[in-house]
């Protein structure tokens, strides 16, 4: 994440909706990936002090204060680009769900920031029913009579990413982290993992593309349900650390891809943040091996800082030679699939 400043010069942050110093309204423009300082023009239109363009606040801010993204003045949608990807939001008749949604939406917007920065193709299913994306944020035992599911499973299917909103509750998430024996579990991590499944379908649409995938990650045609059943019953195979970034990645080639993809996004966003704050590392080189070495150096420092405070490691993972090859493969795929202006 880059650093942002209000028009008054005060430092502001990605989620801010107003400036603490000058009290002006702030909004994030996904087209330019900048925070704009806004002044009223002819309500509900604001004018940016950065570029003079007109914007409206996303309806999910004016209605629920869960979004700080902007909508271009003449855009017909009441929602920003990010919120148009939502097909289902939590049942807001349940009061705690508004708090959960705010946490989930913040994580989703950070995901989208990275996807836009990497210039990955992204469109909602309304505009592209075949290859588009939707999000569904749902809770167990929904009061919606049209939903007969009692348990909501976080996952991806056919361009729809479902997030169980209980993941926004720290105690529930920690309980699940321990139960699943995971070293790391966050809402943002869920988004980055599940978007990996989405992009696998998007970026490997045919036999030729998937043959390249199989040379690196293995045969995804292995029975998925049976592989996961074996994993949950018996755990990962012996020596999984040599070839996989996490134990779960060893369960199936598609999960290996999604876990490694999530780590690639972790790396890209965190390196950008470190560079923006001039912390520990040199400017971006656009060389994957150099960036990966800086990532390793940065995570070692971060882990040591946490240990100095008596905290668990920030990054409890090891990048082996085989994992490095998988990350490099993802880097090439991302570079080749970037959309043009």
MARKEMAR-625545 format. One record per residue: residue in one letter; y, x, z of N, C-alpha, C in turn. Coordinates in steps of 0.1 Angstrom, whole numbers, plus 5000, padded with zeros to 4 digits. Layout:
AYXZYXZYXZ;...
END
This chain:
X498850085000500050005000501350095000;X502250064991503550134991504450095003;X505550165004506550135014507550045008;X508149955016509149855011510349865020;X511549835013512749825021513549695017;X514149635026515049525024516349575016;X517049485010518249525003519349585013;X519149565026520149625035519649765040;X518549805035518049945038517049945049;X516749835056515849835067514349835061;X513549905068512049915064511449775067;X510749725057510049595058508549625053;X507749525056506349535053505749425045;X504549445039504049365029503949215033;X503749185046503549045050504848985055;X505949065055507249005061507748895053;X508348795060509048685053510548685055;X510948765064512448785066512648925072;X513948965071514249105075514749095090;X514249175099514649175113516049225114;X516549305105517849365106518949265101;X518749205089519849125083519548985083;X518248945086517848805087517748735073;X517848815062517648755049516148725046;X515948625038514548585034514048695025;X512748725027512048825018510848755011;X510548805000509348754992508748864984;X507448854982506748954973506548904959;X506948984950506848944935505549014930;X504548944927503249004922503449064908;X504449024900504649084887505149224888;X506049254898506649384899506049464911;X505249384919504649444932505749504941;X506849424942507949464950508349354960;X508949394971509549294981510949274976;X511349144975512649114971513449054983;X514649094984515649034994516248924987;X516248804993516648674986517848614992;X518748564984519848484988519848344981;X520148234988520148104981521048104969;X520548034959521348014947521647864945;X520647794941520747644941519347594945;X519247564958518047534964517147434956;X515847464955515047564963515047704956;X515947724947515847854940516647964948;X516048074949516748194955516948294944;X517948374947518248484937517948624944;X517248704937516848834942518048934941;X518249004953519349104953518849234946;X517549234943517049354936517249344921;X516949234915516949224900517749104895;X518349024904519148914900518348794895;X517048804894516248694889516148584899;X515748464894515648344903514148324907;X513948284919512548264924512548144933;X511348084934511047984945510048044954;X510047994967509048034976507747954973;X506648014975505347954973505247834982;X504647724976504447604984503647624997;X502747724997501947755009502847825020;X504047865016504947915026505747795031;X506347715022507247605026506447495034;X505147485030504247385037503547425049;X503147555049502247605060502547735066;X503547815059503947945063502748045064;X501948035053500748125052500948215040;X502048225033502148305021503648345020;X503848475016505248525013505448564999;X504548514990504648554976505648454969;X506248504958507248434951506748364938;X507348264934507048194921508348204912;X508148254900509348264891510048124889;X511348134888512148014888511647904879;X511247934867510847834857509347814856;X508647874865507147854865506947714870;X506047644863505747494866504947474879;X504247584883503347564894504147574907;X503747494917504447514930503847634938;X502747694933502047794940502247934933;X502148034941502248174935500948204928;X500948324922499748364914498548374924;X498748424936497648444945497048314950;X497948214954497448094959496847994949;X497148024936496547944926495047974925;X494648084931493248114931492448044941;X493147964950492447894961491947754956;X490647734956490147604953489947514965;X489647574976489447504989490047585000;X490847515008491447575020490747515032;X490847575044490247515056490747375059;X489947295066490447165070491447185081;X492747155077493847175086494047065097;X493146965096493046865108492546935120;X491847045118491347135129492447235132;X493147225143494347305145494147455143;X493047505149492847655148492647705134;X492347615125492147655111493347715104;X494547665108495747715103495947865106;X495647895119495648035123494648115116;X493448065114492448135107492848155092;X493448055086493848065072494848175070;X495848175079496848285078496248425078;X495248445087494648575087493848605074;X493148505069492348515057493248535045;X494348465045495248475033495948615033;X496248665044496848805045495848905039;X494648895043493648985038493448965023;X493448845018493248815004494448874996;X495648855001496748914994496749064993;X496249125003496049275002495049314992;X493949234991493049254980493649244967;X494449134965495049114952496049224948;X496749274958497749374956497049494950;X495849534955495149644950494549614936;X494049494934493549464920494649464910;X495849414913496949424904497349574902;X497349654912497749794911496849864902;X495549834903494549894894494449834880;X495249734878495349664865494049604861;X493249554871492049484867492249344862;X491449304853491649164848491449064859;X492348964860492248864870492948734866;X492148624865492748494862492048384869;X492648274872492048164879491148084870;X490148004876489247934868489847814861;X491047774865491747664858492047704844;X492547834842492947884829491747944822;X490747994829489548054822488348004830;X487747884827486647834834485447924834;X485248004823484048084822484148214830;X485248284829485348414835486348424846;X487048314849488048304860487448314874;X488348314884488048334898488648224906;X487848174916488348084926487948134940;X488748104950488348124964488147994971;X487147984980486947874989486847925003;X487747875012487747915026487247785034;X486147795040485447685046484947715059;X484747615067484147625081482847545082;X482047585092480747525094481047375098;X480147285095480247145098481547085095;X481947105082483247055078483346895080;X484446845083484646705084484746635070;X484846715060484846665046483546605043;X483446475041482246405039481546435026;X482346495017481746535004480946675005;X481146735016480446865018479346845028;X478046855023476946835031476346955038;X476947075034476547195040476947205055;X475947245063476347265078476747405080;X476147505073476447645075477047695063;X478247755064478947815053478547965052;X478048015041477748155039478748225031;X479348335036480248415028479448475017;X480048455005479348514993480048484980;X479448514969479948494956478948424947;X479348334939478448274929479248214917;X478948274906479548224893481048214894;X481748324899483148324898483848254910;X483048214920483648144932483248234944;X484248284951484048354964484348264975;X483248254984483348164996483448255008;X484448225017484648295029484448195041;X483548225050483448145062484648175071;X485548075074486748105081486548155095;X485348135100485048195113485148345113;X485148405101485248555101486648595105;X487648505106488948535110489048545126;X487948495132487948505147487248635151;X488048715159487548855162486248855169;X486048765179484848765187483648725179;X483848625170482648585161482348705152;X483348765146483148875137482448995144;X482849025156482249135163480749095167;X480548975170479148925173478248945161;X478748905149478048925137477849065133;X478849145136478749295132477649355140;X477549325153476449375161475149325157;X475049195154473849125151473249185137;X474149215128473749265115473749415115;X474049485126473949625128474849695117;X476049645116477049695107478049785114;X478349905108479349995115480749945113;X480949855103482349815100482249665094;X483149575099483149445094484549385096;X485249365085486649305086486749195075;X487749115077487949005067488249075053;X489149175053489449245041488249315035;X487349365043486149425038485249315031;X485149195036484449085030485049065016;X486349055015486949025002486649134992;X486749254997486549374987485049374983;X484149344992482649334988482449224978;X482849104981482548984973483248994959;X484449054959485149074946484349174937;X483549264944482749354936481649274929;X481049174935480049094928480749014916;X481948964918482648904907482848994896;X483349114898483649214888482349264881;X481249264889479949304882479649214871;X479749084873479548984862480548994851;X481749024855482849034845482749154837;X482449264843482449394836481149444830;X480049374833478749404827478149284821;X478749234810478349104805477049104796;X476649224791475549224782474649334785;X473549344776472449444779472949584778;X473849624769474349754767475049804780;X475949714784476749744796475849764808;X474949674810474049674822473049794821;X472749844809471849964809472650084814;X473950094812474750204818474750184833;X474850064838474850034852473550084858;X472450054852471150084858470850224859;X471450314851471250454852471850514865;X472850434870473450484882473050414895;X472850284894472550204906471150144906;X470450154895469050094895469049964888;X467849904888467549784880467949664888;X469049594884469449474892468549354889;X467549374880466649264877465549244888;X465449344897464549334909464849204916;X463849124920463948994926464949004938;X466048934937467148954947466748894960;X466348774960466048704973464948774980;X463848824973462848894980463249024985;X464149094978464649224983465449204996;X466349104996467149085008466249035020;X465148955017464248915027463549035033;X463149135025462549255030463449335039;X464749335034465749415041465949355055;X466149225056466349165069465149165078;X463949175073462749175081462449325085;X462649415076462149555079463249655080;X464549615076465549715076465549795064;X466549895062466549975050465450075049;X465150125037464050225036464450355042;X463450435046463750565052464550655042;X465550715048466350815040467450745032;X467750625035468750545027470050615027;X470450695037471750765038471950865026;X470850915020471051005009471650944997;X471350814994471750754982472750644983;X473050594995473850474997474850495008;X476050425006477150435015476850355028;X476050245027475750175039474250135039;X473650095050472250055050472149925041;X473049835042472949715034472949745019;X473649855015473649895001472249924996;X471349965005470049995001469149874998;X469649755001468849635000468549594986;X469449624977469349574963470449644954;X470149684942471249744934472549664933;X472449534933473749454933474549474945;X473849484957474549504969475049644970;X474249744964474749874964476049884956;X476149814945477349814937478549754945;X478249634952479349564959479849654971;X478949714978479349804989480149924984;X479649984974480350104968481650064962;X481749944956482949894950483949874961;X483549814972484449784984485049924989;X484150024989484650154994485650214985;X485450194972486450244962487750174964;X487750044967489049974970489650024983;X488750044993489250105006490050235003;X489350314995489950454992491250444985;X491350354975492550344967493750294975;X493550194983494650134991495050235002;X494050295009494450375020495150505015;X494650565004495350684999496750654994;X496950534988498350494985499250484997;X498650425008499450415020499750555026;X498750645026498950775032500050855024;X499950835010500950905002502350845004;X502450715006503750645008504350695021;X503550725031504050765043504050925045;X503650985034503651135034502751185045;X501551135046500651165057499451245052;X499451375055498251455053497951505039;X498351425029497751455015498851475005;X498451524994499451564983499651444974;X500551444965500751334955499551304947;X499551184941498351144933498251234921;X496951274918496751364907496051294895;X495551164897494851094887493551164883;X493151254892491851324890490951274901;X489751214898488951144908488451244918;X487951354914487351454923488351494933;X489651524928490651564938491051454947;X491151334942491451224951490351194961;X489051214957487951194966487951294977;X488351424974488351524984489551494994;X490651444989491751404998491351295007;X490551195001490051085009489151135021;X488251225018487351285028488251355039;X489151435034490051505044490851405053;X491351305046492151205054491251125064;X490051085060489251015069488751095081;X488551225079488251315090489351325100;X490551335095491751335104491851205111;X491651095104491750965110490750945121;X489550985119488450975129488751065141;X489251185139489651265150490751215158;X491751145151492851085159492250975167;X491350885162490750785170490050835182;X489250945179488551005191489451055201;X490551105197491551155207492051035216;X492050915211492450805218491350725225;X490150785224488950725230488450605222;X488750595209488350485201487250525191;X486550425186485450445176486050505163;X485250565155485750625142486250515133;X487450545127488050445118487150435106;X486550545101485750545089484350595092;X483350515097482050555101481050575090;X481450645079480550655067480550795063;X479450835055479350965049479150955034;X479951025027479851025012479051145008;X477751115004476851214999477151244984;X476451334979476551364964476151244956;X475151174959474751054951475750944953;X476350924964477350824966478650864958;X478950994958480051044950479851004935;X478651014930478450984916478650834914;X478250754923478450604921479950574922;X480650634931482150614932482850654919;X482350774914482950824901482650724890;X481550664889481150574879482050454880;X482250394892483150284894484650324889;X485050444893486350484889486550484873;X485550524866485550524852485650384846;X484850294852484750154848486150094850;X486750114862488050054865489150114855;X489050244852490050294843489850234829;X488650214825488450164811488750014810;X488749944821488849794820490249754823;X491149844826492549804830493249734819;X493949624822494749544813496049614809;X496549584797497849644793498949544796;X500149594796501349504799501449394788;
END
